[in-house]
């Protein structure tokens, strides 16, 4: 049954009730009034019952929602701190890697330049030694020419064997 007709029925019961003495008080059939109120409770839509329950427990629900919100916010702050920490670590590692790479490049350049200088020095020494050997060879030929061609032939024959 719907709620409005039950309200009208209860109103009729109260309006048609007999007056008590000269006052505005009335005498109502208790069983009849209670039966109508029981029917009214049964006719209340479920949503209205839920709304009534929520209204009664509103403070509890708000407190729970606040606790849950605080918990979620704290988790978010912790996650943010963790992510920022990871980001800072990554940035630090990247900066360190850049410094190491820069140092390695500078060291490589120094080693390469040093090796080039060393090779240049060695080639210059080799050229000097070769020039000295060439000069010595020319002097030796000159002396051999003074002693005759026979000795050159003997040396050539000795080298051939």
Residue, then its C-alpha position, 0 to 999 in steps of 0.5 A: x500500500x502507498x504511504x499517502x492513503x495511510x496518512x489520510x486514514x490516520x488523519x481520519x482516525x484522529x479527526x473522528x475520535x471522540x473528545x474527552x470532556x471539554x478539552x481538545x484532547x481526543x480518545x483514539x483506538x490505540x490498536x487501530x492507530x498502531x496498525x495504521x502506523x505499522x502499515x505506514x512503516x511498511x509502505x515507506x520506500x526502501x530509499x527513504x529508509x536508507x536515507x533515514x539510516x544515513x541521516x542517523x549515521x551521518x557523523x560516523x560515515x563522515x568521520x570514516x570518510x575523513x579517516x579514509x581521505x587522510x589515509x589516501x592522502x598519506x599514501x599519496x604523499x609517501x608515494x610522491x616522496x618515493x618517486x621524487x627520491x627515485x627521480x633525484x637518485x636517477x638525476x644524481x646517477x645521470x649527472x655522475x655518469x656525465x661527469x665520468x664520461x666527461x672525465x673519460x673523454x678528457x683522459x682519452x684525449x690526453x692519452x691519444x695526444x700523448x701517444x701521438x707525441x710519443x709516436x712523433x718523437x719515436x719517428x723523429x728518433x728513427x729518422x735520426x738513426x736512419x740518417x746516421x745509418x745512411x751516413x755511416x753506410x756512405x762513409x763505409x762505402x767511401x772507405x771501401x772504395x779506397x780499399x778496392x772493389x775486391x772487398x765489396x765482392x767478398x762481402x757480397x758473396x759472404x752475405x749471399x750465403 
